[in-house]
Amino acid sequence: MKLSEIPAVLREIGVSPVKTLGQNFLHDNNLARWIVDQADLNANDYVVEIGPGLGALTEFALEKGARVLAIEKDNRLMQFLRERFADENFEIVHGDALQFDTRPLCAQPRVKLIGNLPYYISSQLLIKFLDYPSPISLSLFMLQKELAKRLGAAPRTRDYGALTLQIQLRYRVEYLRTVSANVFIPKPDVDSAIVRITPRAHGELPGCDSGVFHRLVRRGFSQRRKQLGKLTREEVHNWETIAAELGLDARARAEEVSLEQWIAITNRVAPLEPAKTKDPPEERFQLVDQRDLPLGGAPRSQVHANNLLHRAVHVLIFNSKGEVFLQLRSRSKDRYPLRWDSSAAGHVTEGETYDQTALRELEEELGIQTALKQVAKLPASDRTDSEFIGLYFGSYDGEIRPNAAEIEAGRFLQPALVDEWVKARPDDFASGFLECWKIWREKNP
């Protein structure tokens, strides 16, 4: 939309730009097209657009053939956009993006996020939509220049801070270009910038307990001029030793510590794997025959290497809303790392029963205890990795405390959404879960 057209359109729909809502409308069509080009959109993409305004970006996203879901807080702008884009690929919802439920996005094959974010809530929107794990494969934002520089900042710069590390732990940030305030009506007080944010590749950085990481970072940056060792002394008891191992000055401040060093500090404080004794005995699985009768035990490595028949359990935990808890398997798992799985799952060790294993895995992985009921027995097959699986379910509404050494993340989801997600992106899941979920849904349609 041209600069000369915008005032007339705003008058027609009765909109006076509200500064508190961040209503600054982009009038440079060449810039709008360039921004959308950076998202590399095509007909396979499902685009979520935050704050579409008068549709400057929406127009070019639809032109690429993508499906667009726009979230607009101003009802007058929503009605205008609904009339402007009478396109089967366009959907608009009236609401606050901070209240938007991102979970249904998991059911879309490929999701991208674009938006000219209102300056006053940009940080909150970033944290919400990039909350890990996110189904969003690429985010392209117009932000206040100062915030954009913070997201991509490097150590030993004034822009480097807690928000930098919170985002960079899981994502790569590219500062694409600065945008003059002159391309907006009304003209904002500051310049903007375009950033592109993409998930980090598996294995790009070591894993760590993200809860401990963020807690340490917040403490470290709570007083920027104070030494990090003094700010974190309650949790980092041997700071001088850790600093020496990482090549840091013991008097270093938070802004001098790189992302990789923050991860290393976290893993010194809260190791993902429990300390191992010298030459520990390898876990022994219960071997069985083709009728699931016990044959004795064998080491884990031997069982997996030779596809020997053995036993496992899967547990599905539901809350009172009818939602099922799914876990994202740890990146350190030797099988199906960073795949979604049942609430809890594990192998039956030598001498254990299915029931004993189910209760043990529930407490070890989720930190909870509740009554369980076995609802099915799955035969061993290639799809279950040669495992006979006992499938259990239980109910729980209390706090779940996932074991960071086993579980990367977790969330409650409506079963219907899980069905759609499995259909859209089956490769997101461990194969054993897919078999278990199929049986569960047959029994609970």
Steps between C-alpha positions, in 0.01 A plus 500: 500500500639838398577780744232719343233233554557423868349815661183464294463132589553569870234773491259273318525222758512742791850426623725757658837330557542417868856541621442273800408216260806559286289589195756621246406402145765407243453687171809389304381220268850420379616451858193290583569273203867473599407404857269221385766376258731438798254242634536290181127424489318259271171311483618247763531764771252587771572858603399655830507879479493707818345847469430513124381860516379596151650189343834629367670163556185291467456596136839365395480189719174403325659582165757226575218246533543452876207459737483790745351516847502863619455601865360853538401667825314796347156384388471779240822392329386138514179584313693702241746215435222245474345704220831585334626142479208287384739211450447137598859496630433787741361469852492769765429476872411787731705486814814573694802314364627457857193284567529295181525122555801385295444128555268446198784618276661159558240354263625709207773346279715816492441818701663840457442811706515858374403832647565864565492456876360776723803644675341503845451122513766375257704316765194326643388389153844367416518298818149362452527392137859377528434305818688174449403264345320698232345371175615820325777435248580867425410836654538834323438808709507876470618619841625813667864527392626493858320170572617345172861576592452338841373177345805452282758651734844351569680481836681808629251739341249718679208337312594150623273393785256252648253526209785439253587172668138397555440515124842386375498184711249349256511731195731668253432872451585692181484880498397560137469878469412826669168663407451876513211645697403689184332192344220504760193710552486640760876524529634327815763661721768240424631293211411134457684191377421169334619180668468139387494233770540127429532196730848372567590169340511187715847466649604858426536570874533267799183430693437640846226536760326806353329589828835521681655683201239776501515533879878544497482750212237710678714509813811582303343799325304624802790741569707537185799667667535238772721193472319188381651278769353719774153514340475121454680383816184337638498251212855503363696392806837441330504804271879548501556143382231520231628836377852363466378194308310722256779752456308777678633761737358425844397867514308480168161665464201337331543694175848347455374141496409342165193288438713185486661591833160564660393153386819351646442676833144366507624146440750535785220608732233256375652217294249340265634153571552382857859445605618153402711270708806336347403234245129486599311185408299550178123497535363153428170460315257215540524276193192307387397253231234553233228425756645759742630233738816595696836369374735682737678832464749668266685834493322793339758541224475134403120507493484805274787397274346160428128596511434242768143466625451682830240689703405864546221711646328817384293714738243762397415755770181707465389805698143581602452698175549181302841615369787254464856586604760435231874523552771612260780247533841629602752585227743260670280193439662233283164436332248758381668809648277809497195298397168520683403198706255371759480667840753251630660197340781259570638148482416216737823400670594145586278366778245786482133472409316733262309653794816567701670662201204727423493640854880536509521683167218733600686610811845510336393700195215720627559503875144393577309207649148403403294186447546341158287260301627280218274539200678309226789272411675568168684219321867542410564620145732719296272795582555447873876435465454131592324593824193345658333810645275524802280809451377673817302811582444711810358835616695782659439871561796592718839641407702296252877521545663357186846349544725728290738209428216309335258764374567816301152646553136398539146629464134404538300472177146414400485149345331637185797733450741210543306315229539794260867542588576133442331520162680821396848423633545133598878537497473721810424188708679188621368197315403318821276789600325495162411135552382564855296804402332306221390231745391757760282688250342178379395432859414867572374655175 
